[in-house]
Amino acid sequence: MKGLERVTLKVVEHEQGEWAVLRVCGEMDLVTSPTVRQHVHEAVADGRRSLVLDLAEVRFCDSSGVGVLIAARRLMRSCQGRLRLILPAQGAVDGSHVNRVLAALGVRRLFEVYPDLDSATEETTDPLSA
């Protein structure tokens, strides 16, 4: 049916200091995850080596979304870059869905996770423990 297509993912790019920030909103699934992958690759192609993925507004993430996050980590490491994730602590709408998925799959420890943008882009702030 024409006209009923939903936009289930939105990526907004901006910079904070030396950090390229990709704010991801919506659902990361088989259909939408390639959009996140494309934005990460474009940031690296533009010479960005410090990247924050703000996932605070991601309502759903399946295994393809997790795959994109792991691939982004691998890409940033291969170019001596840095990747940080923003996953809100409890108190945000139910806590972070992505955080629960990463923990359930046993890959949460692979990522530097911060509760908000300010702490993610501050050099002296330690990441949250897994």
Secondary structure, DSSP 4 states (H G I P E B T S, - for coil): -TT-----EEEEEEEETTEEEEEEEEEESTTTHHHHHHHHHHHHHTT--EEEEEEEEEEEE-HHHHHHHHHHHHHHHHTT-EEEEE---TTSTTS-HHHHHHHHTT-GGGSEEESSHHHHT-TTPPPPP-
